[in-house]
Amino acid sequence: MRTLAVLSMHTSPLAQPGSGDGGGMNVYVRELVTALAQAGVDTRVYVRRFAADLDEVIDVEPGFRVVQVPAGDPAIAKAELHEVVDEYTEWVYEDLRRSGDVDAIHANYWLSGLAGHRLKHRLELPLISTFHTLARVKAERGDPEPALRAAAEQEVIGCSDAITASSTAEAAQLQRLYGAQTERIEIVPPGVDHAFFSPGDRRGARRALGLGADPVLLFVGRIQPLKGVDVAISALAELDDGTATLLVVGGPSGPDGHTEAARARALVEELGLARQVRFVQPQPHHLLSTYYRAADVCLVPSRSESFGLVALEAAACGAPVVAAAVGGLRTLVDHGRTGFLVDGRDPTVYAAYAAEVLGNPSLAGQLSGEAAAVARHFTWSTTAARLRRVYADLAARSLVLCAA
């Protein structure tokens, strides 16, 4: 593998995670490509230009280049991005055809998958697809997506030469809901940057954030119905501890983001928690480690998660996690050993597990140590090495055929 084209149409790895459409996928693409570049794979990441004043090419580091593709109005809503896939695809095609040196295409999310599928056939290159979230999984959890998306995912899965899954749970979902062929699924968990995310001084972290010795709960994520910030707020109320603080780190995301943010603030007022809930604007990714270290418990009440980078980062910093028993979180959190898993969305259950951690320093220390130890097995260099093997293997195979 010499040169790789990574498609990330709807969001840039350079965008701020936790706001707009920036989230775990931004972190995934940025950290993965950094690790690939350090391993000698020259990678170009094609994103859609979302601001008119951005340079066309940004060299992040040797071997890591971000290319801004002029496709559609920079301010177009995410829900309308499917309308500019053709324009995005054509521009990337011309760029790849001129360069003539790309060995494979790695598409992220269904929009990039549509482009990748077409580029695969026009350039006769292997296609690797990573979906990050799946429409039919979200629909099962009460977050329906347009039928167009599920159909597009089905099409891309049917012609991908390899499909990466972050966990065995996601692999099973790909098979059950989309009929993905087992031999084409590669389980490649994301990693964590241990230079930033590692255990540290809790008192120092709290001083940096203006917090005292009282209990601290933490929620990190985009403010949208999928992530369940309302469950975290209600769990604080159920905890019934007037000294506890809940930090909510993240900003509105998606078409319902601002509505969800307003609903969350209204819930805080309704429950009389105005003095105990602190809303924090999205933070530069590496600074999140201070918040994880400051927390007694990190709450991850998502409706669905293919993996759950927040849970991994929290664990790496030694923060016990109380998470929803969904998707990759079920394999990432070892119930009773590194944290706790919750079936359903009952805030009283989240509060009960949080109280168990807060009320038992010995248990809290045990969970913290075990969580950090497990998290050390997840590194971006390992993720990149696994994908390099996938890329190399595909180079020796015939391309998967489809009816397109």
C-alpha positions as a printed Julia matrix, in Angstrom:
404×3 Matrix{Float64}:
   0.0     0.0     0.0
   1.55    3.27   -1.18
  -1.27    5.79   -1.51
  -4.78    5.77   -0.09
  -7.8     7.96   -0.85
 -10.02    8.51    2.19
 -13.5     9.9     1.54
 -15.1    11.94    4.31
 -17.63   13.95    2.38
 -19.9    15.34    5.08
 -17.37   16.38    7.7
 -13.68   17.19    7.95
 -11.17   15.54   10.28
 -10.03   19.09   11.06
 -13.48   20.17   12.31
 -14.18   20.63   16.03
 -15.62   17.4    17.49
 -18.75   17.89   19.55
 -20.31   20.61   17.42
 -22.24   20.63   14.16
 -21.62   17.31   12.43
 -18.26   16.86   14.16
 -18.04   13.84   16.43
 -16.37   10.48   16.77
 -15.98   10.11   13.02
 -13.84   13.25   12.87
 -11.58   11.82   15.54
 -11.51    8.43   13.81
 -10.45    9.81   10.43
  -7.89   12.24   11.87
  -6.22    9.76   14.2
  -6.32    6.86   11.75
  -4.79    8.88    8.92
  -2.12   10.23   11.26
  -1.19    6.66   12.21
  -1.22    5.54    8.57
   1.0     8.46    7.57
   3.45    7.6    10.32
   3.5     4.03    8.98
   4.41    5.26    5.51
   1.01    5.29    3.79
   0.51    8.53    1.86
  -3.12    9.48    2.4
  -5.36   12.11    0.86
  -8.62   12.87    2.69
 -11.32   14.29    0.42
 -13.86   16.46    2.29
 -16.57   18.75    0.98
 -15.62   22.4     1.29
 -17.92   23.84    3.96
 -16.56   27.42    3.91
 -15.68   29.52    0.88
 -12.41   30.85    2.33
 -10.76   27.46    2.95
  -7.6    26.51    1.07
  -8.11   23.74   -1.45
  -5.27   21.67   -0.01
  -4.11   21.52    3.61
  -1.0    19.5     4.42
  -1.57   18.42    8.02
   1.72   16.51    8.27
   3.91   14.48    5.91
   1.68   11.86    4.33
  -1.58   13.43    5.56
  -3.26   15.83    3.14
  -6.81   17.19    3.35
  -8.37   18.18    0.02
 -11.39   20.5     0.06
 -13.8    19.56   -2.72
 -16.05   22.37   -4.08
 -19.37   20.52   -4.21
 -22.56   22.51   -3.68
 -23.2    25.56   -1.54
 -20.77   25.48    1.42
 -23.72   26.15    3.76
 -25.94   23.34    2.46
 -27.75   21.38    5.19
 -26.57   17.85    5.94
 -30.02   16.51    5.02
 -29.49   17.81    1.47
 -25.93   16.6     0.95
 -27.06   13.58   -1.05
 -27.98   16.05   -3.8
 -24.32   16.99   -4.34
 -22.81   13.48   -4.2
 -22.5    13.42   -8.0
 -20.64   16.74   -8.04
 -18.34   15.61   -5.23
 -17.71   12.27   -6.95
 -16.87   13.84  -10.3
 -14.35   16.23   -8.75
 -12.63   13.47   -6.78
 -12.62   11.23   -9.87
 -10.79   13.84  -11.93
  -8.27   14.42   -9.16
  -7.58   10.71   -8.7
  -7.42   10.1   -12.45
  -4.83   12.84  -12.85
  -2.69   11.57   -9.99
  -2.97    7.92  -11.06
  -1.22    6.66   -7.94
  -4.01    5.59   -5.56
  -4.15    1.94   -4.52
  -7.5     1.88   -2.67
 -10.49    3.96   -1.58
 -11.67    4.06    2.03
 -15.14    5.63    2.38
 -16.54    6.87    5.69
 -20.32    7.18    6.25
 -23.02    6.41    3.73
 -22.65    9.61    1.68
 -18.97    8.91    1.08
 -19.94    5.29    0.42
 -22.12    6.36   -2.51
 -19.2     8.29   -3.98
 -16.78    5.46   -3.23
 -19.0     2.91   -4.95
 -19.03    4.93   -8.16
 -15.31    5.68   -8.0
 -14.53    2.0    -7.48
 -16.11    1.08  -10.81
 -14.72    4.03  -12.76
 -11.16    3.62  -11.47
 -11.2    -0.16  -10.84
  -9.95    0.24   -7.28
 -10.87   -1.75   -4.16
 -13.43   -0.07   -1.88
 -13.28   -0.27    1.91
 -16.37    1.08    3.7
 -16.75    2.23    7.3
 -20.27    3.4     8.15
 -19.83    4.65   11.75
 -23.63    4.56   12.19
 -26.27    2.56   10.33
 -29.77    3.73    9.41
 -31.52    0.45   10.27
 -29.8     0.27   13.65
 -30.91    3.81   14.45
 -34.46    3.0    13.34
 -34.6     0.06   15.74
 -33.68    2.45   18.56
 -36.34    5.03   17.7
 -34.27    7.35   15.49
 -35.59    6.74   11.95
 -33.55    7.92    8.97
 -34.78    8.6     5.41
 -35.36    5.44    3.34
 -32.8     6.81    0.86
 -30.02    6.29    3.4
 -30.81    2.66    4.22
 -31.07    1.84    0.51
 -27.74    3.54   -0.16
 -26.07    1.61    2.67
 -27.45   -1.62    1.25
 -26.05   -0.77   -2.18
 -22.6     0.13   -0.85
 -22.39   -2.94    1.41
 -23.25   -5.14   -1.55
 -20.26   -3.91   -3.57
 -17.64   -3.11   -0.92
 -14.53   -5.23   -1.1
 -14.21   -4.92    2.67
 -16.5    -3.48    5.34
 -14.97   -2.51    8.64
 -16.89   -2.95   11.88
 -15.76   -1.4    15.16
 -16.99   -4.34   17.22
 -18.51   -7.8    16.99
 -21.87   -6.16   17.76
 -21.63   -3.95   14.68
 -20.53   -6.91   12.58
 -23.64   -8.79   13.68
 -25.83   -5.79   12.81
 -24.31   -5.61    9.33
 -25.13   -9.28    8.78
 -28.61   -9.25   10.33
 -29.93   -5.98    8.92
 -28.09   -5.76    5.59
 -27.1    -9.33    4.74
 -23.41   -8.42    4.64
 -21.19  -11.37    3.79
 -19.16  -12.55    6.76
 -15.94  -12.96    4.79
 -15.99   -9.3     3.76
 -16.42   -7.91    7.29
 -13.23   -6.9     9.08
 -13.46   -6.08   12.79
 -11.14   -3.12   13.32
 -11.72   -1.31   16.63
 -10.74    2.36   16.85
  -7.97    3.42   19.18
  -7.19    6.12   21.7
  -4.24    8.5    21.94
  -2.67    7.54   25.25
  -0.34   10.54   25.12
  -3.41   12.63   25.98
  -5.9    10.15   27.4
  -4.37    8.5    30.45
  -4.97    8.56   34.22
  -3.95   11.78   35.94
  -4.34   13.91   39.04
  -8.06   14.35   39.73
  -7.54   17.27   42.09
  -5.4    19.06   39.52
  -7.99   18.48   36.81
 -10.73   19.84   39.05
  -8.72   22.92   39.94
  -8.25   23.57   36.22
 -12.04   23.39   35.73
 -12.97   25.37   38.82
 -14.43   22.35   40.62
 -14.12   21.33   44.25
 -14.19   17.97   46.0
 -17.93   17.29   45.56
 -19.15   14.53   43.2
 -18.8    15.15   39.46
 -20.76   13.38   36.74
 -19.78   13.88   33.11
 -21.58   13.73   29.76
 -19.54   14.28   26.59
 -21.18   14.31   23.18
 -23.18   16.18   20.62
 -26.51   17.48   21.84
 -29.0    15.46   19.81
 -31.71   12.93   20.75
 -29.45    9.96   19.86
 -26.92   10.77   22.6
 -29.42   10.94   25.49
 -28.37   14.05   27.4
 -31.88   14.11   28.91
 -31.17   10.76   30.56
 -27.96   12.13   32.09
 -29.78   15.18   33.47
 -32.61   13.09   34.87
 -30.06   10.7    36.42
 -28.55   13.62   38.33
 -32.01   14.44   39.67
 -32.55   10.82   40.69
 -29.19   10.82   42.47
 -30.75   13.32   44.86
 -27.42   14.81   45.94
 -27.45   18.59   46.08
 -23.64   18.71   46.12
 -23.16   16.8    42.83
 -22.36   18.54   39.54
 -23.1    17.32   36.01
 -20.81   18.64   33.28
 -22.39   18.52   29.81
 -19.63   19.01   27.22
 -20.82   19.41   23.65
 -22.93   21.49   21.3
 -26.1    21.11   19.22
 -25.85   18.75   16.26
 -28.12   17.71   13.44
 -31.54   19.03   12.44
 -32.92   18.53   15.97
 -29.81   19.76   17.78
 -30.96   23.21   18.81
 -34.37   21.91   19.8
 -32.72   19.2    21.91
 -30.4    21.74   23.53
 -33.35   23.95   24.45
 -35.22   20.92   25.77
 -32.22   19.94   27.9
 -31.97   23.4    29.45
 -35.72   23.42   30.09
 -35.43   20.03   31.8
 -32.66   21.37   34.03
 -34.93   24.23   35.12
 -37.93   21.94   35.58
 -35.94   19.61   37.84
 -34.46   22.48   39.85
 -30.88   21.65   38.83
 -29.72   25.04   37.54
 -26.95   25.22   40.16
 -25.79   21.68   39.5
 -25.62   21.38   35.71
 -22.88   23.16   33.81
 -23.15   23.31   30.02
 -19.69   23.52   28.43
 -18.99   24.45   24.82
 -17.28   21.81   22.64
 -13.63   21.51   23.59
 -10.52   20.81   21.51
 -10.25   17.03   21.53
  -7.06   16.74   23.56
  -8.49   18.98   26.3
 -11.28   16.5    27.0
  -8.81   14.48   29.06
  -9.04   17.11   31.8
 -12.8    16.6    32.01
 -12.49   12.81   32.08
  -9.88   12.97   34.85
 -12.06   15.34   36.88
 -15.11   13.06   36.73
 -16.15   10.46   39.26
 -18.44    8.85   36.67
 -18.89    9.29   32.92
 -22.45    8.72   31.66
 -22.94    7.41   28.11
 -26.71    6.92   27.68
 -26.76    6.75   23.87
 -29.65    5.1    22.05
 -27.14    3.41   19.73
 -23.35    3.37   19.31
 -21.32    1.38   16.8
 -18.38    1.67   19.2
 -18.37    4.56   21.69
 -15.14    6.58   21.62
 -16.25    8.67   24.6
 -16.48    5.54   26.73
 -13.02    4.44   25.6
 -11.43    7.84   26.23
 -13.05    8.06   29.67
 -11.8     4.57   30.54
  -8.29    5.46   29.35
  -8.32    8.35   31.82
  -9.53    6.08   34.63
 -13.1     7.38   34.78
 -15.66    4.61   35.49
 -18.33    4.53   32.78
 -22.06    3.92   33.17
 -23.25    3.28   29.63
 -26.22    2.05   27.64
 -26.05   -1.66   26.82
 -26.14   -1.03   23.06
 -23.86   -1.73   20.12
 -20.14   -1.58   20.73
 -20.61   -0.31   24.28
 -21.56   -3.85   25.27
 -18.12   -5.12   24.34
 -16.21   -2.02   25.43
 -17.6    -1.85   28.98
 -17.13   -4.95   31.13
 -20.1    -4.82   33.5
 -18.98   -4.71   37.12
 -15.3    -4.74   36.2
 -14.59   -1.53   34.23
 -17.98    0.15   34.61
 -21.67   -0.66   34.35
 -24.09   -1.32   31.5
 -27.74   -0.27   31.62
 -30.55   -2.0    29.73
 -33.12    0.6    28.75
 -33.17    4.33   29.42
 -34.39    4.52   33.02
 -32.5     7.4    34.74
 -33.0     5.75   38.13
 -30.79    2.84   37.03
 -28.05    5.21   35.85
 -28.34    7.06   39.15
 -28.15    3.83   41.16
 -24.92    2.75   39.47
 -23.46    6.26   39.81
 -24.34    6.21   43.52
 -22.65    2.82   43.86
 -19.41    4.29   42.49
 -19.68    7.5    44.53
 -20.45    5.68   47.74
 -17.72    3.09   47.54
 -14.17    4.49   47.07
 -12.7     0.98   46.96
 -15.01   -0.02   44.11
 -14.36    3.28   42.32
 -10.61    2.68   42.48
 -10.97   -0.87   41.24
 -13.17    0.17   38.3
 -10.8     3.01   37.45
  -7.72    0.79   37.38
  -9.36   -1.98   35.37
 -10.85    0.49   32.87
  -7.48    2.12   32.23
  -5.8    -1.28   31.87
  -8.34   -2.47   29.28
  -8.15    0.82   27.37
  -4.38    0.44   26.95
  -5.05   -2.37   24.46
  -6.7     0.1    22.07
  -4.18    2.16   20.08
  -4.41    3.95   16.75
  -1.17    2.31   15.61
  -2.85   -1.09   16.06
  -5.93    0.12   14.17
  -3.74    1.39   11.33
  -1.74   -1.87   11.22
  -4.92   -3.93   10.91
  -6.2    -1.74    8.11
  -2.86   -1.86    6.29
  -3.19   -5.65    6.27
  -6.72   -5.31    4.88
  -5.55   -2.9     2.17
  -2.66   -5.19    1.21
  -4.92   -8.24    1.09
  -7.39   -6.46   -1.19
  -4.62   -5.55   -3.59
  -4.12   -9.27   -4.24
  -7.8   -10.06   -4.8
 -10.22   -9.56   -7.67
 -12.71   -6.77   -7.07
 -16.14   -7.68   -5.77
 -18.69   -7.5    -8.58
 -22.15   -6.0    -8.29
 -25.06   -5.17  -10.54
 -24.33   -1.44  -10.6
